[in-house]
Amino acid sequence: VDQLNIVSTTSSLLSEILDREFEALEAKNFEDVEELQNAKFSLMQDLQSGWDL
C-alpha cells in the first residue's frame, strides 16, 4: 500500500510539473522549461523506482 501511495503522489507531482512546463513553453521561458524538465526527469526516475519495488 505504501508503494502505491508513493507512486500516486509522484504521479500527481509529475502532472503538476507537466502543466507548469507547458505554461513555460507557451511563455517561451526556456530557463524555467529546462528546470522543469530536470524535475520531470527526476520524478520519472522516482516513478520507475517505485514500480520496481
mmCIF entry with sequence, helices, sheets and N, C-alpha, C, O atoms, coordinates in Angstrom:
data_MODEL
# 
_entry.id   MODEL 
# 
_entity.id                         1 
_entity.type                       polymer 
_entity.pdbx_number_of_molecules   1 
# 
_entity_poly.entity_id                      1 
_entity_poly.type                           'polypeptide(L)' 
_entity_poly.nstd_linkage                   no 
_entity_poly.nstd_monomer                   no 
_entity_poly.pdbx_seq_one_letter_code       VDQLNIVSTTSSLLSEILDREFEALEAKNFEDVEELQNAKFSLMQDLQSGWDL 
_entity_poly.pdbx_seq_one_letter_code_can   VDQLNIVSTTSSLLSEILDREFEALEAKNFEDVEELQNAKFSLMQDLQSGWDL 
_entity_poly.pdbx_strand_id                 A 
# 
loop_
_entity_poly_seq.entity_id 
_entity_poly_seq.num 
_entity_poly_seq.mon_id 
_entity_poly_seq.hetero 
1 1  VAL n 
1 2  ASP n 
1 3  GLN n 
1 4  LEU n 
1 5  ASN n 
1 6  ILE n 
1 7  VAL n 
1 8  SER n 
1 9  THR n 
1 10 THR n 
1 11 SER n 
1 12 SER n 
1 13 LEU n 
1 14 LEU n 
1 15 SER n 
1 16 GLU n 
1 17 ILE n 
1 18 LEU n 
1 19 ASP n 
1 20 ARG n 
1 21 GLU n 
1 22 PHE n 
1 23 GLU n 
1 24 ALA n 
1 25 LEU n 
1 26 GLU n 
1 27 ALA n 
1 28 LYS n 
1 29 ASN n 
1 30 PHE n 
1 31 GLU n 
1 32 ASP n 
1 33 VAL n 
1 34 GLU n 
1 35 GLU n 
1 36 LEU n 
1 37 GLN n 
1 38 ASN n 
1 39 ALA n 
1 40 LYS n 
1 41 PHE n 
1 42 SER n 
1 43 LEU n 
1 44 MET n 
1 45 GLN n 
1 46 ASP n 
1 47 LEU n 
1 48 GLN n 
1 49 SER n 
1 50 GLY n 
1 51 TRP n 
1 52 ASP n 
1 53 LEU n 
# 
_struct_asym.id          A 
_struct_asym.entity_id   1 
# 
loop_
_struct_conf.conf_type_id 
_struct_conf.id 
_struct_conf.pdbx_PDB_helix_id 
_struct_conf.beg_label_comp_id 
_struct_conf.beg_label_asym_id 
_struct_conf.beg_label_seq_id 
_struct_conf.pdbx_beg_PDB_ins_code 
_struct_conf.end_label_comp_id 
_struct_conf.end_label_asym_id 
_struct_conf.end_label_seq_id 
_struct_conf.pdbx_end_PDB_ins_code 
_struct_conf.beg_auth_comp_id 
_struct_conf.beg_auth_asym_id 
_struct_conf.beg_auth_seq_id 
_struct_conf.end_auth_comp_id 
_struct_conf.end_auth_asym_id 
_struct_conf.end_auth_seq_id 
_struct_conf.pdbx_PDB_helix_class 
_struct_conf.details 
_struct_conf.pdbx_PDB_helix_length 
HELX_P HELX_P1 AA1 ASP A 2  ? GLU A 26 ? ASP A 2  GLU A 26 1 ? 25 
HELX_P HELX_P2 AA2 PHE A 30 ? ASP A 52 ? PHE A 30 ASP A 52 1 ? 23 
# 
_struct_conf_type.id          HELX_P 
_struct_conf_type.criteria    ? 
_struct_conf_type.reference   ? 
# 
loop_
_atom_site.group_PDB 
_atom_site.id 
_atom_site.type_symbol 
_atom_site.label_atom_id 
_atom_site.label_alt_id 
_atom_site.label_comp_id 
_atom_site.label_asym_id 
_atom_site.label_entity_id 
_atom_site.label_seq_id 
_atom_site.pdbx_PDB_ins_code 
_atom_site.Cartn_x 
_atom_site.Cartn_y 
_atom_site.Cartn_z 
_atom_site.occupancy 
_atom_site.B_iso_or_equiv 
_atom_site.pdbx_formal_charge 
_atom_site.auth_seq_id 
_atom_site.auth_comp_id 
_atom_site.auth_asym_id 
_atom_site.auth_atom_id 
_atom_site.pdbx_PDB_model_num 
ATOM 1   N N  . VAL A 1 1  ? 0.830  -1.194 0.000   1.00 0.00 ? 1  VAL A N  1 
ATOM 2   C CA . VAL A 1 1  ? 0.000  0.000  0.000   1.00 0.00 ? 1  VAL A CA 1 
ATOM 3   C C  . VAL A 1 1  ? 0.875  1.258  0.000   1.00 0.00 ? 1  VAL A C  1 
ATOM 4   O O  . VAL A 1 1  ? 0.563  2.226  -0.694  1.00 0.00 ? 1  VAL A O  1 
ATOM 5   N N  . ASP A 1 2  ? 1.973  1.251  0.776   1.00 0.00 ? 2  ASP A N  1 
ATOM 6   C CA . ASP A 1 2  ? 2.873  2.405  0.791   1.00 0.00 ? 2  ASP A CA 1 
ATOM 7   C C  . ASP A 1 2  ? 3.437  2.685  -0.598  1.00 0.00 ? 2  ASP A C  1 
ATOM 8   O O  . ASP A 1 2  ? 3.545  3.838  -1.017  1.00 0.00 ? 2  ASP A O  1 
ATOM 9   N N  . GLN A 1 3  ? 3.794  1.622  -1.301  1.00 0.00 ? 3  GLN A N  1 
ATOM 10  C CA . GLN A 1 3  ? 4.342  1.768  -2.653  1.00 0.00 ? 3  GLN A CA 1 
ATOM 11  C C  . GLN A 1 3  ? 3.317  2.454  -3.553  1.00 0.00 ? 3  GLN A C  1 
ATOM 12  O O  . GLN A 1 3  ? 3.661  3.344  -4.331  1.00 0.00 ? 3  GLN A O  1 
ATOM 13  N N  . LEU A 1 4  ? 2.071  2.041  -3.443  1.00 0.00 ? 4  LEU A N  1 
ATOM 14  C CA . LEU A 1 4  ? 1.019  2.637  -4.266  1.00 0.00 ? 4  LEU A CA 1 
ATOM 15  C C  . LEU A 1 4  ? 0.827  4.115  -3.926  1.00 0.00 ? 4  LEU A C  1 
ATOM 16  O O  . LEU A 1 4  ? 0.615  4.933  -4.820  1.00 0.00 ? 4  LEU A O  1 
ATOM 17  N N  . ASN A 1 5  ? 0.900  4.458  -2.645  1.00 0.00 ? 5  ASN A N  1 
ATOM 18  C CA . ASN A 1 5  ? 0.778  5.862  -2.238  1.00 0.00 ? 5  ASN A CA 1 
ATOM 19  C C  . ASN A 1 5  ? 1.921  6.703  -2.791  1.00 0.00 ? 5  ASN A C  1 
ATOM 20  O O  . ASN A 1 5  ? 1.709  7.826  -3.248  1.00 0.00 ? 5  ASN A O  1 
ATOM 21  N N  . ILE A 1 6  ? 3.132  6.158  -2.750  1.00 0.00 ? 6  ILE A N  1 
ATOM 22  C CA . ILE A 1 6  ? 4.298  6.874  -3.274  1.00 0.00 ? 6  ILE A CA 1 
ATOM 23  C C  . ILE A 1 6  ? 4.143  7.103  -4.773  1.00 0.00 ? 6  ILE A C  1 
ATOM 24  O O  . ILE A 1 6  ? 4.374  8.206  -5.269  1.00 0.00 ? 6  ILE A O  1 
ATOM 25  N N  . VAL A 1 7  ? 3.751  6.057  -5.484  1.00 0.00 ? 7  VAL A N  1 
ATOM 26  C CA . VAL A 1 7  ? 3.573  6.170  -6.936  1.00 0.00 ? 7  VAL A CA 1 
ATOM 27  C C  . VAL A 1 7  ? 2.456  7.165  -7.259  1.00 0.00 ? 7  VAL A C  1 
ATOM 28  O O  . VAL A 1 7  ? 2.586  7.960  -8.189  1.00 0.00 ? 7  VAL A O  1 
ATOM 29  N N  . SER A 1 8  ? 1.380  7.126  -6.511  1.00 0.00 ? 8  SER A N  1 
ATOM 30  C CA . SER A 1 8  ? 0.261  8.038  -6.737  1.00 0.00 ? 8  SER A CA 1 
ATOM 31  C C  . SER A 1 8  ? 0.678  9.491  -6.497  1.00 0.00 ? 8  SER A C  1 
ATOM 32  O O  . SER A 1 8  ? 0.367  10.371 -7.299  1.00 0.00 ? 8  SER A O  1 
ATOM 33  N N  . THR A 1 9  ? 1.372  9.733  -5.405  1.00 0.00 ? 9  THR A N  1 
ATOM 34  C CA . THR A 1 9  ? 1.839  11.083 -5.085  1.00 0.00 ? 9  THR A CA 1 
ATOM 35  C C  . THR A 1 9  ? 2.818  11.585 -6.136  1.00 0.00 ? 9  THR A C  1 
ATOM 36  O O  . THR A 1 9  ? 2.737  12.730 -6.580  1.00 0.00 ? 9  THR A O  1 
ATOM 37  N N  . THR A 1 10 ? 3.736  10.724 -6.526  1.00 0.00 ? 10 THR A N  1 
ATOM 38  C CA . THR A 1 10 ? 4.725  11.100 -7.536  1.00 0.00 ? 10 THR A CA 1 
ATOM 39  C C  . THR A 1 10 ? 4.047  11.388 -8.873  1.00 0.00 ? 10 THR A C  1 
ATOM 40  O O  . THR A 1 10 ? 4.439  12.316 -9.580  1.00 0.00 ? 10 THR A O  1 
ATOM 41  N N  . SER A 1 11 ? 3.044  10.606 -9.217  1.00 0.00 ? 11 SER A N  1 
ATOM 42  C CA . SER A 1 11 ? 2.297  10.836 -10.462 1.00 0.00 ? 11 SER A CA 1 
ATOM 43  C C  . SER A 1 11 ? 1.592  12.186 -10.435 1.00 0.00 ? 11 SER A C  1 
ATOM 44  O O  . SER A 1 11 ? 1.560  12.896 -11.441 1.00 0.00 ? 11 SER A O  1 
ATOM 45  N N  . SER A 1 12 ? 1.036  12.534 -9.297  1.00 0.00 ? 12 SER A N  1 
ATOM 46  C CA . SER A 1 12 ? 0.370  13.835 -9.167  1.00 0.00 ? 12 SER A CA 1 
ATOM 47  C C  . SER A 1 12 ? 1.371  14.978 -9.321  1.00 0.00 ? 12 SER A C  1 
ATOM 48  O O  . SER A 1 12 ? 1.094  15.972 -9.992  1.00 0.00 ? 12 SER A O  1 
ATOM 49  N N  . LEU A 1 13 ? 2.530  14.826 -8.694  1.00 0.00 ? 13 LEU A N  1 
ATOM 50  C CA . LEU A 1 13 ? 3.575  15.839 -8.827  1.00 0.00 ? 13 LEU A CA 1 
ATOM 51  C C  . LEU A 1 13 ? 4.034  15.964 -10.278 1.00 0.00 ? 13 LEU A C  1 
ATOM 52  O O  . LEU A 1 13 ? 4.264  17.067 -10.772 1.00 0.00 ? 13 LEU A O  1 
ATOM 53  N N  . LEU A 1 14 ? 4.163  14.837 -10.945 1.00 0.00 ? 14 LEU A N  1 
ATOM 54  C CA . LEU A 1 14 ? 4.573  14.842 -12.347 1.00 0.00 ? 14 LEU A CA 1 
ATOM 55  C C  . LEU A 1 14 ? 3.543  15.579 -13.203 1.00 0.00 ? 14 LEU A C  1 
ATOM 56  O O  . LEU A 1 14 ? 3.908  16.330 -14.107 1.00 0.00 ? 14 LEU A O  1 
ATOM 57  N N  . SER A 1 15 ? 2.285  15.369 -12.924 1.00 0.00 ? 15 SER A N  1 
ATOM 58  C CA . SER A 1 15 ? 1.228  16.057 -13.662 1.00 0.00 ? 15 SER A CA 1 
ATOM 59  C C  . SER A 1 15 ? 1.336  17.573 -13.479 1.00 0.00 ? 15 SER A C  1 
ATOM 60  O O  . SER A 1 15 ? 1.181  18.330 -14.437 1.00 0.00 ? 15 SER A O  1 
ATOM 61  N N  . GLU A 1 16 ? 1.601  18.006 -12.254 1.00 0.00 ? 16 GLU A N  1 
ATOM 62  C CA . GLU A 1 16 ? 1.768  19.436 -11.985 1.00 0.00 ? 16 GLU A CA 1 
ATOM 63  C C  . GLU A 1 16 ? 2.975  19.998 -12.737 1.00 0.00 ? 16 GLU A C  1 
ATOM 64  O O  . GLU A 1 16 ? 2.907  21.085 -13.311 1.00 0.00 ? 16 GLU A O  1 
ATOM 65  N N  . ILE A 1 17 ? 4.072  19.251 -12.727 1.00 0.00 ? 17 ILE A N  1 
ATOM 66  C CA . ILE A 1 17 ? 5.285  19.680 -13.432 1.00 0.00 ? 17 ILE A CA 1 
ATOM 67  C C  . ILE A 1 17 ? 5.003  19.810 -14.933 1.00 0.00 ? 17 ILE A C  1 
ATOM 68  O O  . ILE A 1 17 ? 5.427  20.776 -15.567 1.00 0.00 ? 17 ILE A O  1 
ATOM 69  N N  . LEU A 1 18 ? 4.289  18.835 -15.493 1.00 0.00 ? 18 LEU A N  1 
ATOM 70  C CA . LEU A 1 18 ? 3.966  18.891 -16.924 1.00 0.00 ? 18 LEU A CA 1 
ATOM 71  C C  . LEU A 1 18 ? 3.111  20.113 -17.256 1.00 0.00 ? 18 LEU A C  1 
ATOM 72  O O  . LEU A 1 18 ? 3.321  20.755 -18.286 1.00 0.00 ? 18 LEU A O  1 
ATOM 73  N N  . ASP A 1 19 ? 2.156  20.434 -16.396 1.00 0.00 ? 19 ASP A N  1 
ATOM 74  C CA . ASP A 1 19 ? 1.332  21.629 -16.608 1.00 0.00 ? 19 ASP A CA 1 
ATOM 75  C C  . ASP A 1 19 ? 2.191  22.890 -16.581 1.00 0.00 ? 19 ASP A C  1 
ATOM 76  O O  . ASP A 1 19 ? 2.050  23.770 -17.431 1.00 0.00 ? 19 ASP A O  1 
ATOM 77  N N  . ARG A 1 20 ? 3.083  22.967 -15.592 1.00 0.00 ? 20 ARG A N  1 
ATOM 78  C CA . ARG A 1 20 ? 3.965  24.133 -15.477 1.00 0.00 ? 20 ARG A CA 1 
ATOM 79  C C  . ARG A 1 20 ? 4.932  24.215 -16.660 1.00 0.00 ? 20 ARG A C  1 
ATOM 80  O O  . ARG A 1 20 ? 5.237  25.303 -17.148 1.00 0.00 ? 20 ARG A O  1 
ATOM 81  N N  . GLU A 1 21 ? 5.411  23.055 -17.116 1.00 0.00 ? 21 GLU A N  1 
ATOM 82  C CA . GLU A 1 21 ? 6.315  23.034 -18.261 1.00 0.00 ? 21 GLU A CA 1 
ATOM 83  C C  . GLU A 1 21 ? 5.598  23.564 -19.513 1.00 0.00 ? 21 GLU A C  1 
ATOM 84  O O  . GLU A 1 21 ? 6.172  24.339 -20.278 1.00 0.00 ? 21 GLU A O  1 
ATOM 85  N N  . PHE A 1 22 ? 4.361  23.147 -19.714 1.00 0.00 ? 22 PHE A N  1 
ATOM 86  C CA . PHE A 1 22 ? 3.586  23.611 -20.864 1.00 0.00 ? 22 PHE A CA 1 
ATOM 87  C C  . PHE A 1 22 ? 3.382  25.124 -20.803 1.00 0.00 ? 22 PHE A C  1 
ATOM 88  O O  . PHE A 1 22 ? 3.500  25.814 -21.816 1.00 0.00 ? 22 PHE A O  1 
ATOM 89  N N  . GLU A 1 23 ? 3.074  25.637 -19.602 1.00 0.00 ? 23 GLU A N  1 
ATOM 90  C CA . GLU A 1 23 ? 2.897  27.081 -19.436 1.00 0.00 ? 23 GLU A CA 1 
ATOM 91  C C  . GLU A 1 23 ? 4.196  27.828 -19.739 1.00 0.00 ? 23 GLU A C  1 
ATOM 92  O O  . GLU A 1 23 ? 4.179  28.880 -20.376 1.00 0.00 ? 23 GLU A O  1 
ATOM 93  N N  . ALA A 1 24 ? 5.315  27.282 -19.281 1.00 0.00 ? 24 ALA A N  1 
ATOM 94  C CA . ALA A 1 24 ? 6.613  27.910 -19.538 1.00 0.00 ? 24 ALA A CA 1 
ATOM 95  C C  . ALA A 1 24 ? 6.939  27.888 -21.032 1.00 0.00 ? 24 ALA A C  1 
ATOM 96  O O  . ALA A 1 24 ? 7.504  28.844 -21.563 1.00 0.00 ? 24 ALA A O  1 
ATOM 97  N N  . LEU A 1 25 ? 6.583  26.801 -21.701 1.00 0.00 ? 25 LEU A N  1 
ATOM 98  C CA . LEU A 1 25 ? 6.801  26.726 -23.149 1.00 0.00 ? 25 LEU A CA 1 
ATOM 99  C C  . LEU A 1 25 ? 5.965  27.776 -23.881 1.00 0.00 ? 25 LEU A C  1 
ATOM 100 O O  . LEU A 1 25 ? 6.446  28.444 -24.797 1.00 0.00 ? 25 LEU A O  1 
ATOM 101 N N  . GLU A 1 26 ? 4.715  27.908 -23.465 1.00 0.00 ? 26 GLU A N  1 
ATOM 102 C CA . GLU A 1 26 ? 3.844  28.915 -24.090 1.00 0.00 ? 26 GLU A CA 1 
ATOM 103 C C  . GLU A 1 26 ? 4.408  30.322 -23.912 1.00 0.00 ? 26 GLU A C  1 
ATOM 104 O O  . GLU A 1 26 ? 4.324  31.157 -24.813 1.00 0.00 ? 26 GLU A O  1 
ATOM 105 N N  . ALA A 1 27 ? 4.987  30.571 -22.728 1.00 0.00 ? 27 ALA A N  1 
ATOM 106 C CA . ALA A 1 27 ? 5.550  31.886 -22.423 1.00 0.00 ? 27 ALA A CA 1 
ATOM 107 C C  . ALA A 1 27 ? 6.970  32.044 -22.977 1.00 0.00 ? 27 ALA A C  1 
ATOM 108 O O  . ALA A 1 27 ? 7.577  33.108 -22.858 1.00 0.00 ? 27 ALA A O  1 
ATOM 109 N N  . LYS A 1 28 ? 7.485  30.977 -23.580 1.00 0.00 ? 28 LYS A N  1 
ATOM 110 C CA . LYS A 1 28 ? 8.853  30.956 -24.120 1.00 0.00 ? 28 LYS A CA 1 
ATOM 111 C C  . LYS A 1 28 ? 9.882  31.280 -23.042 1.00 0.00 ? 28 LYS A C  1 
ATOM 112 O O  . LYS A 1 28 ? 10.879 31.960 -23.286 1.00 0.00 ? 28 LYS A O  1 
ATOM 113 N N  . ASN A 1 29 ? 9.607  30.772 -21.845 1.00 0.00 ? 29 ASN A N  1 
ATOM 114 C CA . ASN A 1 29 ? 10.525 30.942 -20.720 1.00 0.00 ? 29 ASN A CA 1 
ATOM 115 C C  . ASN A 1 29 ? 11.390 29.683 -20.652 1.00 0.00 ? 29 ASN A C  1 
ATOM 116 O O  . ASN A 1 29 ? 11.114 28.758 -19.888 1.00 0.00 ? 29 ASN A O  1 
ATOM 117 N N  . PHE A 1 30 ? 12.430 29.675 -21.460 1.00 0.00 ? 30 PHE A N  1 
ATOM 118 C CA . PHE A 1 30 ? 13.197 28.450 -21.656 1.00 0.00 ? 30 PHE A CA 1 
ATOM 119 C C  . PHE A 1 30 ? 14.057 28.078 -20.450 1.00 0.00 ? 30 PHE A C  1 
ATOM 120 O O  . PHE A 1 30 ? 14.409 26.911 -20.274 1.00 0.00 ? 30 PHE A O  1 
ATOM 121 N N  . GLU A 1 31 ? 14.392 29.058 -19.628 1.00 0.00 ? 31 GLU A N  1 
ATOM 122 C CA . GLU A 1 31 ? 15.132 28.745 -18.402 1.00 0.00 ? 31 GLU A CA 1 
ATOM 123 C C  . GLU A 1 31 ? 14.258 27.900 -17.469 1.00 0.00 ? 31 GLU A C  1 
ATOM 124 O O  . GLU A 1 31 ? 14.715 26.903 -16.910 1.00 0.00 ? 31 GLU A O  1 
ATOM 125 N N  . ASP A 1 32 ? 13.004 28.308 -17.311 1.00 0.00 ? 32 ASP A N  1 
ATOM 126 C CA . ASP A 1 32 ? 12.072 27.529 -16.491 1.00 0.00 ? 32 ASP A CA 1 
ATOM 127 C C  . ASP A 1 32 ? 11.803 26.167 -17.117 1.00 0.00 ? 32 ASP A C  1 
ATOM 128 O O  . ASP A 1 32 ? 11.693 25.165 -16.410 1.00 0.00 ? 32 ASP A O  1 
ATOM 129 N N  . VAL A 1 33 ? 11.698 26.128 -18.446 1.00 0.00 ? 33 VAL A N  1 
ATOM 130 C CA . VAL A 1 33 ? 11.463 24.853 -19.134 1.00 0.00 ? 33 VAL A CA 1 
ATOM 131 C C  . VAL A 1 33 ? 12.579 23.873 -18.788 1.00 0.00 ? 33 VAL A C  1 
ATOM 132 O O  . VAL A 1 33 ? 12.319 22.710 -18.483 1.00 0.00 ? 33 VAL A O  1 
ATOM 133 N N  . GLU A 1 34 ? 13.822 24.348 -18.837 1.00 0.00 ? 34 GLU A N  1 
ATOM 134 C CA . GLU A 1 34 ? 14.951 23.471 -18.540 1.00 0.00 ? 34 GLU A CA 1 
ATOM 135 C C  . GLU A 1 34 ? 14.897 22.958 -17.101 1.00 0.00 ? 34 GLU A C  1 
ATOM 136 O O  . GLU A 1 34 ? 15.119 21.773 -16.853 1.00 0.00 ? 34 GLU A O  1 
ATOM 137 N N  . GLU A 1 35 ? 14.604 23.844 -16.162 1.00 0.00 ? 35 GLU A N  1 
ATOM 138 C CA . GLU A 1 35 ? 14.499 23.435 -14.757 1.00 0.00 ? 35 GLU A CA 1 
ATOM 139 C C  . GLU A 1 35 ? 13.371 22.423 -14.570 1.00 0.00 ? 35 GLU A C  1 
ATOM 140 O O  . GLU A 1 35 ? 13.531 21.431 -13.858 1.00 0.00 ? 35 GLU A O  1 
ATOM 141 N N  . LEU A 1 36 ? 12.243 22.675 -15.207 1.00 0.00 ? 36 LEU A N  1 
ATOM 142 C CA . LEU A 1 36 ? 11.100 21.774 -15.078 1.00 0.00 ? 36 LEU A CA 1 
ATOM 143 C C  . LEU A 1 36 ? 11.380 20.426 -15.734 1.00 0.00 ? 36 LEU A C  1 
ATOM 144 O O  . LEU A 1 36 ? 10.927 19.392 -15.243 1.00 0.00 ? 36 LEU A O  1 
ATOM 145 N N  . GLN A 1 37 ? 12.117 20.432 -16.830 1.00 0.00 ? 37 GLN A N  1 
ATOM 146 C CA . GLN A 1 37 ? 12.470 19.168 -17.470 1.00 0.00 ? 37 GLN A CA 1 
ATOM 147 C C  . GLN A 1 37 ? 13.373 18.338 -16.566 1.00 0.00 ? 37 GLN A C  1 
ATOM 148 O O  . GLN A 1 37 ? 13.244 17.115 -16.508 1.00 0.00 ? 37 GLN A O  1 
ATOM 149 N N  . ASN A 1 38 ? 14.290 19.002 -15.859 1.00 0.00 ? 38 ASN A N  1 
ATOM 150 C CA . ASN A 1 38 ? 15.142 18.287 -14.909 1.00 0.00 ? 38 ASN A CA 1 
ATOM 151 C C  . ASN A 1 38 ? 14.306 17.692 -13.779 1.00 0.00 ? 38 ASN A C  1 
ATOM 152 O O  . ASN A 1 38 ? 14.521 16.550 -13.373 1.00 0.00 ? 38 ASN A O  1 
ATOM 153 N N  . ALA A 1 39 ? 13.351 18.474 -13.274 1.00 0.00 ? 39 ALA A N  1 
ATOM 154 C CA . ALA A 1 39 ? 12.471 17.980 -12.215 1.00 0.00 ? 39 ALA A CA 1 
ATOM 155 C C  . ALA A 1 39 ? 11.619 16.824 -12.734 1.00 0.00 ? 39 ALA A C  1 
ATOM 156 O O  . ALA A 1 39 ? 11.401 15.838 -12.030 1.00 0.00 ? 39 ALA A O  1 
ATOM 157 N N  . LYS A 1 40 ? 11.143 16.953 -13.965 1.00 0.00 ? 40 LYS A N  1 
ATOM 158 C CA . LYS A 1 40 ? 10.323 15.901 -14.583 1.00 0.00 ? 40 LYS A CA 1 
ATOM 159 C C  . LYS A 1 40 ? 11.118 14.608 -14.700 1.00 0.00 ? 40 LYS A C  1 
ATOM 160 O O  . LYS A 1 40 ? 10.615 13.531 -14.379 1.00 0.00 ? 40 LYS A O  1 
ATOM 161 N N  . PHE A 1 41 ? 12.350 14.718 -15.157 1.00 0.00 ? 41 PHE A N  1 
ATOM 162 C CA . PHE A 1 41 ? 13.201 13.539 -15.306 1.00 0.00 ? 41 PHE A CA 1 
ATOM 163 C C  . PHE A 1 41 ? 13.417 12.855 -13.958 1.00 0.00 ? 41 PHE A C  1 
ATOM 164 O O  . PHE A 1 41 ? 13.359 11.629 -13.861 1.00 0.00 ? 41 PHE A O  1 
ATOM 165 N N  . SER A 1 42 ? 13.665 13.647 -12.928 1.00 0.00 ? 42 SER A N  1 
ATOM 166 C CA . SER A 1 42 ? 13.868 13.096 -11.588 1.00 0.00 ? 42 SER A CA 1 
ATOM 167 C C  . SER A 1 42 ? 12.612 12.374 -11.094 1.00 0.00 ? 42 SER A C  1 
ATOM 168 O O  . SER A 1 42 ? 12.700 11.280 -10.534 1.00 0.00 ? 42 SER A O  1 
ATOM 169 N N  . LEU A 1 43 ? 11.456 12.981 -11.300 1.00 0.00 ? 43 LEU A N  1 
ATOM 170 C CA . LEU A 1 43 ? 10.201 12.349 -10.884 1.00 0.00 ? 43 LEU A CA 1 
ATOM 171 C C  . LEU A 1 43 ? 9.938  11.064 -11.666 1.00 0.00 ? 43 LEU A C  1 
ATOM 172 O O  . LEU A 1 43 ? 9.424  10.090 -11.117 1.00 0.00 ? 43 LEU A O  1 
ATOM 173 N N  . MET A 1 44 ? 10.292 11.067 -12.942 1.00 0.00 ? 44 MET A N  1 
ATOM 174 C CA . MET A 1 44 ? 10.096 9.858  -13.741 1.00 0.00 ? 44 MET A CA 1 
ATOM 175 C C  . MET A 1 44 ? 11.006 8.731  -13.245 1.00 0.00 ? 44 MET A C  1 
ATOM 176 O O  . MET A 1 44 ? 10.614 7.564  -13.255 1.00 0.00 ? 44 MET A O  1 
ATOM 177 N N  . GLN A 1 45 ? 12.208 9.079  -12.814 1.00 0.00 ? 45 GLN A N  1 
ATOM 178 C CA . GLN A 1 45 ? 13.097 8.078  -12.224 1.00 0.00 ? 45 GLN A CA 1 
ATOM 179 C C  . GLN A 1 45 ? 12.504 7.554  -10.917 1.00 0.00 ? 45 GLN A C  1 
ATOM 180 O O  . GLN A 1 45 ? 12.562 6.355  -10.642 1.00 0.00 ? 45 GLN A O  1 
ATOM 181 N N  . ASP A 1 46 ? 11.936 8.453  -10.115 1.00 0.00 ? 46 ASP A N  1 
ATOM 182 C CA . ASP A 1 46 ? 11.292 8.039  -8.865  1.00 0.00 ? 46 ASP A CA 1 
ATOM 183 C C  . ASP A 1 46 ? 10.122 7.098  -9.142  1.00 0.00 ? 46 ASP A C  1 
ATOM 184 O O  . ASP A 1 46 ? 9.930  6.111  -8.432  1.00 0.00 ? 46 ASP A O  1 
ATOM 185 N N  . LEU A 1 47 ? 9.344  7.408  -10.176 1.00 0.00 ? 47 LEU A N  1 
ATOM 186 C CA . LEU A 1 47 ? 8.226  6.534  -10.545 1.00 0.00 ? 47 LEU A CA 1 
ATOM 187 C C  . LEU A 1 47 ? 8.726  5.152  -10.949 1.00 0.00 ? 47 LEU A C  1 
ATOM 188 O O  . LEU A 1 47 ? 8.168  4.134  -10.540 1.00 0.00 ? 47 LEU A O  1 
ATOM 189 N N  . GLN A 1 48 ? 9.775  5.130  -11.750 1.00 0.00 ? 48 GLN A N  1 
ATOM 190 C CA . GLN A 1 48 ? 10.347 3.847  -12.172 1.00 0.00 ? 48 GLN A CA 1 
ATOM 191 C C  . GLN A 1 48 ? 10.807 3.047  -10.961 1.00 0.00 ? 48 GLN A C  1 
ATOM 192 O O  . GLN A 1 48 ? 10.566 1.843  -10.873 1.00 0.00 ? 48 GLN A O  1 
ATOM 193 N N  . SER A 1 49 ? 11.468 3.720  -10.032 1.00 0.00 ? 49 SER A N  1 
ATOM 194 C CA . SER A 1 49 ? 11.925 3.042  -8.813  1.00 0.00 ? 49 SER A CA 1 
ATOM 195 C C  . SER A 1 49 ? 10.745 2.528  -7.998  1.00 0.00 ? 49 SER A C  1 
ATOM 196 O O  . SER A 1 49 ? 10.794 1.431  -7.443  1.00 0.00 ? 49 SER A O  1 
ATOM 197 N N  . GLY A 1 50 ? 9.685  3.329  -7.932  1.00 0.00 ? 50 GLY A N  1 
ATOM 198 C CA . GLY A 1 50 ? 8.503  2.919  -7.181  1.00 0.00 ? 50 GLY A CA 1 
ATOM 199 C C  . GLY A 1 50 ? 7.854  1.684  -7.760  1.00 0.00 ? 50 GLY A C  1 
ATOM 200 O O  . GLY A 1 50 ? 7.392  0.817  -7.018  1.00 0.00 ? 50 GLY A O  1 
ATOM 201 N N  . TRP A 1 51 ? 7.814  1.591  -9.079  1.00 0.00 ? 51 TRP A N  1 
ATOM 202 C CA . TRP A 1 51 ? 7.207  0.423  -9.720  1.00 0.00 ? 51 TRP A CA 1 
ATOM 203 C C  . TRP A 1 51 ? 8.106  -0.799 -9.630  1.00 0.00 ? 51 TRP A C  1 
ATOM 204 O O  . TRP A 1 51 ? 7.624  -1.930 -9.687  1.00 0.00 ? 51 TRP A O  1 
ATOM 205 N N  . ASP A 1 52 ? 9.422  -0.581 -9.489  1.00 0.00 ? 52 ASP A N  1 
ATOM 206 C CA . ASP A 1 52 ? 10.358 -1.702 -9.429  1.00 0.00 ? 52 ASP A CA 1 
ATOM 207 C C  . ASP A 1 52 ? 10.398 -2.373 -8.061  1.00 0.00 ? 52 ASP A C  1 
ATOM 208 O O  . ASP A 1 52 ? 10.956 -3.461 -7.919  1.00 0.00 ? 52 ASP A O  1 
ATOM 209 N N  . LEU A 1 53 ? 9.810  -1.733 -7.056  1.00 0.00 ? 53 LEU A N  1 
ATOM 210 C CA . LEU A 1 53 ? 9.833  -2.322 -5.697  1.00 0.00 ? 53 LEU A CA 1 
ATOM 211 C C  . LEU A 1 53 ? 9.008  -3.581 -5.617  1.00 0.00 ? 53 LEU A C  1 
ATOM 212 O O  . LEU A 1 53 ? 8.922  -4.196 -4.554  1.00 0.00 ? 53 LEU A O  1 
# 
